[in-house]
Amino acid sequence: MNFRSHTALLLLAAATSLPHPAHAAEPTLRGVFEKDFLVGVALSSGTITGRNPKAAELAATQFSAITPENETKWQSIHPQPDQYRFESADAYVSFAKEHKMELIGHTLVWHSQTPGWVFQGEDGKPPTREVLLKRMHDHIQTVVGRYKGKVKDWDVVNEALSDGGPELLRDSPWRKIIGDDFIDLAFRYAHEADPKAELYYNDYGLESERKRANSVKLLKGLLDRGVPITGVGTQSHFHLNQPPVADIEKTIKDFSALGLKVMVTELDVDVLPGRGNFGNADVNRREQGDATLNPYTAGLPEDMQKKLAERYAEIFDVYLRHRKAITRVTFWGLSDGQTWLNGFPIRGRTNYPLLFDRELKPKPAFEALIKKGSEKRTP
């Protein structure tokens, strides 16, 4: 047995070794929202492969869907032209099956976390349109094809809209080399590889008026051209005070009015002060910090815990009002100790955006959502 095969067996064994959460005595997120929408979580490979069994058990108990944080992105699963690494992604498949969770694929075509060779041709120049299209086609066919019938939804294209200026689309290498139709073709290739998978366009900041209008324009164009798109994912990296609830609700209404399903794909609530630009979740964004922007290094005060709980409650009020349109709400991370917001957009801060603290204990925000999901509601 070679090293890679041995590693794969270890990953699969670890992913299936947890107790099944079906008999959990206390109310769970997956239980109280079972008739409304899937409740998902983004997990690192370390969580599902035995390095943190307590976190893995918590995730399996509380959530009905999982998204790999990085393991199905191009740089992880296809780092070299002739090399695919499926071990970690396969472990997610086993974990999801064992714990009766839906598996979400994230993401097939993105300008970030894509290895440099994808956009390189001969002599260091960019490849031709035909070459890049073949690379995109082969990647999607291989990855989606391998997980056909195992991955429920794919984020097919991620963050293609521009953040400012007159252009509708971001001037990414995909657009520069292929043209605007790279989005159409990515969806067609994904549908070809797995006709039954749900296919989503995913982006951040869609609650802003400009970007929401542009996203509707983009999505309507895809639908008019017969592109096989199922829905739209609004990442929902929110702040305690931004965006207003009315904007969250309008975004859902505008997308569902197109006949598309809506996914909340990367929900968290930033509690730290910033310099504005809330909602811009471009991973390349960086800001300089100081002590005033990192005020809770010793823990989140009780009044802030209450504000976070109230914020999550009002957000879920919106989601429940539109549960006929929303099919999944995924939190971007399991606990405060694992959130990407400890390092974005300012490195080295101590943030508290999720439902479980650094010791994996439930926060008041978790209790607020359990209460919200348990309340009797009229349709």
C-alpha positions in Angstrom: 0.0 0.0 0.0 1.4 3.4 -1.0 1.5 6.4 1.3 -1.4 8.1 -0.5 -3.7 5.1 -0.2 -2.7 4.7 3.5 -3.6 8.3 4.1 -6.9 8.0 2.4 -7.8 5.0 4.6 -6.9 6.9 7.7 -9.0 9.9 6.6 -12.0 7.7 5.8 -11.8 5.8 9.1 -11.6 9.0 11.1 -14.5 10.5 9.3 -16.8 7.6 10.2 -15.7 7.0 13.8 -18.0 9.5 15.5 -21.2 8.6 17.4 -24.3 9.2 15.4 -26.2 12.4 16.6 -29.7 11.0 16.1 -30.3 10.5 19.8 -29.1 13.9 21.0 -31.3 14.8 24.1 -31.1 18.6 23.7 -32.7 20.6 20.9 -30.3 21.1 18.0 -30.1 23.5 15.1 -30.7 20.8 12.5 -33.7 19.6 14.5 -35.5 22.9 15.2 -35.1 24.1 11.6 -35.6 20.7 10.0 -38.9 21.8 8.4 -37.6 25.2 7.3 -34.2 24.8 5.6 -30.9 22.9 6.0 -28.6 24.4 8.6 -25.0 24.0 7.4 -21.5 24.7 8.6 -18.1 25.1 6.9 -15.5 22.8 8.3 -11.8 22.4 7.9 -10.4 19.0 7.1 -8.9 18.7 10.6 -12.3 18.8 12.1 -13.6 15.8 10.2 -10.4 13.7 10.2 -10.1 13.1 13.9 -7.7 15.9 15.0 -10.6 17.5 17.0 -13.2 14.9 17.8 -15.2 17.2 20.1 -15.6 19.7 17.3 -16.5 16.9 14.8 -19.2 15.5 17.2 -20.6 19.0 17.7 -20.8 19.6 14.0 -22.5 16.3 13.3 -25.0 16.9 16.1 -26.0 20.4 15.3 -25.8 20.7 11.5 -27.5 19.1 8.5 -25.1 20.1 5.8 -21.3 20.6 5.5 -19.2 22.7 3.2 -15.5 22.1 2.9 -13.7 25.3 3.7 -10.9 24.7 1.2 -10.7 21.1 0.2 -12.8 21.3 -3.0 -11.2 24.5 -4.2 -9.0 24.2 -7.2 -5.6 24.8 -5.5 -6.4 22.0 -3.0 -8.0 19.4 -5.2 -6.1 20.0 -8.5 -2.7 21.7 -7.6 -0.8 20.6 -10.7 -2.0 19.9 -14.3 -1.6 16.1 -14.0 -2.3 15.8 -10.2 -5.6 15.6 -8.4 -5.8 15.2 -4.6 -9.1 13.6 -3.6 -8.3 12.2 -0.1 -9.7 15.1 1.9 -12.7 15.6 -0.3 -13.5 11.9 -0.1 -13.4 12.1 3.7 -16.1 14.8 3.6 -18.2 12.4 1.5 -17.9 9.7 4.2 -18.5 12.1 7.0 -21.6 13.5 5.4 -23.0 10.0 4.6 -22.3 8.7 8.1 -24.0 11.6 9.8 -26.8 12.1 7.4 -25.7 15.5 6.2 -25.8 17.1 2.8 -22.5 17.8 1.2 -21.9 21.1 -0.6 -19.1 21.7 -3.1 -17.2 25.0 -2.9 -16.1 26.2 -5.4 -15.4 25.3 -9.1 -14.4 28.6 -10.8 -13.0 31.4 -8.8 -10.2 34.0 -9.4 -8.7 33.3 -6.0 -7.2 30.0 -4.6 -6.6 28.8 -8.2 -3.0 27.7 -8.9 -1.0 29.9 -11.2 -0.5 27.2 -13.8 -4.2 27.4 -14.8 -3.7 30.9 -16.2 -0.3 30.3 -17.7 0.5 29.4 -21.3 3.7 28.9 -23.2 6.6 31.2 -22.5 4.9 32.6 -19.4 2.2 34.2 -21.5 -1.6 33.7 -20.7 -3.1 30.7 -22.4 -5.5 31.1 -25.3 -9.3 31.1 -24.8 -9.4 27.5 -26.1 -6.7 26.2 -23.8 -8.3 27.8 -20.7 -11.7 26.6 -21.6 -10.4 23.0 -22.0 -8.7 23.3 -18.5 -11.9 24.5 -17.0 -14.0 21.8 -18.7 -11.6 19.0 -17.7 -11.4 20.2 -14.1 -15.2 20.5 -13.7 -15.8 17.1 -15.5 -13.2 15.4 -13.3 -14.3 16.9 -9.9 -18.0 17.1 -10.4 -18.0 13.7 -12.1 -16.2 12.1 -9.2 -18.8 13.3 -6.7 -21.8 12.8 -8.9 -24.7 11.9 -6.7 -22.7 12.6 -3.5 -22.5 16.4 -3.6 -26.0 18.0 -3.4 -25.0 21.6 -4.5 -22.0 23.2 -6.2 -21.0 26.8 -6.0 -20.1 26.8 -9.6 -18.8 30.4 -10.0 -17.7 32.5 -7.1 -17.4 36.3 -6.8 -17.5 37.2 -10.5 -19.2 40.5 -10.0 -17.2 43.7 -9.7 -17.1 45.7 -6.5 -17.1 49.2 -8.1 -16.8 51.1 -11.3 -18.9 50.8 -14.5 -18.2 47.2 -15.3 -20.7 44.4 -14.3 -18.0 41.8 -13.9 -14.7 41.6 -12.1 -11.8 41.8 -14.5 -10.5 38.3 -13.4 -8.2 36.1 -15.4 -11.2 34.0 -16.4 -12.9 37.0 -17.9 -9.7 38.4 -19.5 -8.8 35.2 -21.3 -12.2 33.6 -22.0 -14.6 36.5 -22.0 -17.9 37.2 -20.2 -19.3 33.8 -21.3 -17.0 31.9 -18.9 -19.8 31.9 -16.4 -22.3 30.4 -18.8 -19.9 27.7 -19.9 -18.9 26.8 -16.3 -22.5 26.1 -15.4 -23.1 24.2 -18.6 -20.0 22.0 -17.9 -21.1 21.4 -14.4 -24.6 20.4 -15.5 -23.1 18.1 -18.1 -21.0 16.4 -15.4 -23.9 15.9 -12.9 -27.4 16.8 -14.3 -29.0 16.3 -10.9 -26.7 18.5 -8.8 -28.0 22.0 -7.8 -25.8 24.7 -9.3 -25.3 28.1 -7.7 -23.7 31.5 -8.3 -22.1 32.7 -5.1 -21.0 36.2 -4.0 -20.6 38.6 -1.1 -22.1 42.0 -0.5 -25.3 41.3 -2.4 -27.3 43.3 0.1 -25.8 46.5 -1.1 -28.1 48.3 -3.6 -25.5 48.5 -6.5 -24.3 44.9 -6.2 -27.7 43.5 -5.7 -28.9 45.2 -8.9 -25.9 44.0 -10.8 -26.4 40.4 -9.5 -30.0 40.5 -10.6 -28.9 41.7 -14.0 -26.3 38.9 -14.2 -28.7 36.2 -13.1 -31.5 37.3 -15.4 -29.1 37.1 -18.3 -28.1 33.6 -17.4 -31.7 32.6 -17.2 -32.6 34.3 -20.5 -29.8 32.3 -22.2 -31.0 29.0 -20.8 -28.0 28.5 -18.5 -28.7 25.6 -16.1 -28.5 27.6 -12.8 -30.6 26.5 -9.8 -30.0 29.5 -7.5 -27.9 32.1 -5.9 -25.8 32.0 -2.8 -25.6 35.2 -0.8 -22.5 34.8 1.5 -23.9 37.0 4.2 -20.7 38.2 6.0 -22.7 40.6 8.2 -21.8 43.0 11.0 -23.7 43.8 14.1 -25.2 46.9 12.5 -24.8 46.3 8.8 -26.6 45.7 6.5 -30.0 46.7 7.6 -32.6 43.9 7.9 -34.6 45.6 5.2 -31.7 45.1 2.7 -31.3 41.5 3.7 -34.9 40.9 3.0 -35.0 42.8 -0.3 -32.1 40.7 -1.5 -33.9 37.5 -0.9 -37.1 38.8 -2.4 -35.3 40.0 -5.6 -33.6 36.7 -6.2 -36.6 34.5 -5.5 -38.7 36.7 -7.8 -36.4 35.4 -10.6 -37.6 31.9 -9.8 -34.2 31.0 -8.2 -33.6 29.2 -5.0 -31.6 31.2 -2.4 -28.8 29.9 -0.2 -27.2 31.7 2.7 -23.8 30.2 2.1 -21.2 31.8 4.5 -23.1 33.4 7.4 -21.2 35.1 10.3 -21.6 38.4 12.2 -18.5 40.5 12.8 -18.6 42.1 16.3 -15.4 44.1 16.0 -15.2 47.8 15.1 -13.8 48.6 11.6 -13.0 51.3 9.2 -16.2 50.9 7.2 -16.4 48.9 3.9 -18.6 46.4 5.7 -19.7 43.6 3.4 -16.6 43.6 1.2 -15.4 40.0 1.8 -12.7 40.0 -0.9 -10.1 37.7 0.6 -7.3 40.0 -0.8 -8.6 43.0 1.3 -6.2 44.0 4.0 -6.3 46.8 6.6 -3.9 48.1 9.2 -5.1 47.6 12.8 -4.6 49.1 16.2 -5.7 48.4 19.7 -9.0 50.3 19.3 -10.0 47.8 16.6 -9.4 44.8 18.8 -11.1 45.6 22.1 -12.2 42.1 23.3 -9.0 40.2 23.7 -10.1 39.1 27.2 -13.5 37.9 26.1 -16.8 39.2 24.7 -18.7 41.3 27.3 -22.2 40.3 28.3 -23.8 43.3 26.6 -22.1 42.4 23.3 -23.2 38.8 23.7 -26.7 40.1 24.0 -26.3 42.3 20.9 -25.0 39.4 18.9 -27.9 37.2 20.0 -30.4 39.9 19.0 -28.7 40.3 15.7 -28.9 36.7 14.8 -32.5 36.5 16.0 -33.6 39.3 13.7 -31.7 37.8 10.8 -33.4 34.5 11.3 -36.7 36.2 11.5 -36.1 37.2 7.9 -35.0 33.8 6.9 -38.0 32.2 8.4 -40.4 34.6 6.7 -38.8 33.5 3.4 -38.3 29.8 4.2 -40.1 28.8 1.0 -37.4 30.5 -1.0 -34.4 29.7 1.2 -33.2 26.1 1.1 -30.0 26.3 3.2 -28.4 28.6 5.8 -24.7 27.8 6.3 -22.4 29.3 9.0 -18.9 30.0 7.9 -17.1 28.2 10.6 -18.0 26.1 13.7 -16.6 28.2 16.5 -15.0 31.6 17.3 -11.6 30.0 17.5 -11.8 28.8 13.9 -13.3 31.8 12.2 -11.5 33.5 9.3 -12.5 36.8 10.9 -9.7 36.6 13.4 -7.5 37.5 10.5 -9.7 39.4 8.1 -9.4 42.2 7.1 -7.0 42.9 10.0 -4.6 40.1 11.1 -4.3 39.0 14.7 -7.6 40.1 16.1 -9.9 38.2 18.5 -13.4 38.0 17.0 -16.6 36.3 18.1 -18.9 36.0 15.1 -20.3 32.5 15.5 -22.7 30.5 17.7 -20.0 28.5 19.7 -17.1 30.0 21.7 -13.5 28.9 21.6 -14.2 26.1 24.0 -17.0 24.9 21.7 -19.6 26.0 24.3 -22.9 27.4 23.0 -23.3 31.2 23.3 -26.4 33.3 23.9 -26.7 33.6 20.1 -27.1 29.8 19.8 -29.7 29.8 22.5 -31.6 32.6 20.7 -31.7 30.6 17.5 -32.8 27.4 19.3 -35.6 29.4 20.8 -36.5 31.0 17.5 -36.6 27.6 15.8 -38.6 26.0 18.5 -41.4 28.6 18.6 -44.6 27.8 16.9 -45.0 29.7 13.7 -47.8 30.2 11.3 -46.9 29.5 7.6 
